[in-house]
């Protein structure tokens, strides 16, 4: 073993650094490292920052920012700052690949991936929803109606009709259809690589991703719609009349237990219900900005601005859904509608009755004028199933139950009774503490 003293090491150091070749190489390496550091540093965004003094309501910041900068990006200084882009550039970015703008990175950050493990690129889940679930919407409708009817009675009876015994033979039919129709896990497995199909961790992560993406958002939309029915009871009878009219015209499917179910072709005919749901979602969206992404490389826009790598951006859905530039909210193009600040359950129904608009502004529409389900490559693939699910729940409640807020004995509703939405940064959540009363309708 060789032994070196400090003096020996100093000698080596002195000899080494006296070599011009080594000194030059070290200098070049140092310069290269410094340049790389400068290039890799996050670039400062030269964009205006919009804040509303004394307010934490980011809806106000969105409205103010869009009014001040209608055609250029601006920054909202939220808990996690975001660049708000003008809708005029939405077609430039909506279908960009993950290698340029990442939905996965946005989701991971939103769902605290490092702690929850949820938010990874769940390819199997997306494919199962886009291909299998959407293709089998019709075959899932019967099970959905039966399950909701059974669950509504099960959930509401202990609260409202404790004196009644539980219905006999209550069960939920599970059809074992060839090819695994109606079984989400089988669809996900079909799109899972062979070597991962036996992995419990992969299955659990996929199921958790599916649950986070579907259960909470759909449940929130249902809760908001129920609150709005109790707040604006004047819409209840028109919705009931539409349901009955469609059932009278199309007839019903009746199962072995004598339960009447909507036919698969009847659901799209409920224009008024679809409109009410969309208006409810307009007032209580899951987020006030949508199509949120994070740039994975520099992105230059037609506005002349360049967003550096790592920039979070989105579009001002809350503003678009109130702007006269959006035809459905323009009195000249939708004269039967109320002011955009008011709740109008038939706003979209009246707009669709205008010739040429029949297929526009539906609950599931994803367009630059209808942003709640996102845009482009990552527009919500499960929105068609969610729409059916929400409609079946509301049909069950409207047909068989009266709804009112606790203390609203006259059943007149009123905006002053509606539970206020809870805003957390860009997220909107319905108040979970509100109390409602349900009573089975007498026939």
FENGIBEL-V75212 format. One record per run of one state. SS is the DSSP state (hx for helix, st for strand, lp for the rest). FROM is the first residue (numbers start at 1). TO is the last residue. If there is no record, write none. Layout:
ss = {SS SS}
from = {FROM FROM}
to = {TO TO}
This chain:
ss = {lp hx lp hx lp st lp hx lp st lp st lp hx lp st hx lp hx lp hx lp hx lp st lp st lp hx lp hx lp hx lp hx lp st lp st lp hx lp hx lp st lp st lp st lp st lp st lp hx lp hx lp hx lp st lp st lp hx lp hx st lp hx lp st lp st lp st lp}
from = {1 6 18 20 41 49 51 58 69 74 77 82 86 87 94 101 103 111 113 117 123 136 137 161 177 178 181 182 184 191 194 197 200 232 234 251 253 255 260 262 267 270 271 284 287 288 290 296 299 301 306 308 312 316 317 321 327 330 347 354 367 368 370 371 376 379 383 401 406 415 418 422 425 427 430 436 441}
to = {5 17 19 40 48 50 57 68 73 76 81 85 86 93 100 102 110 112 116 122 135 136 160 176 177 180 181 183 190 193 196 199 231 233 250 252 254 259 261 266 269 270 283 286 287 289 295 298 300 305 307 311 315 316 320 326 329 346 353 366 367 369 370 375 378 382 400 405 414 417 421 424 426 429 435 440 443}
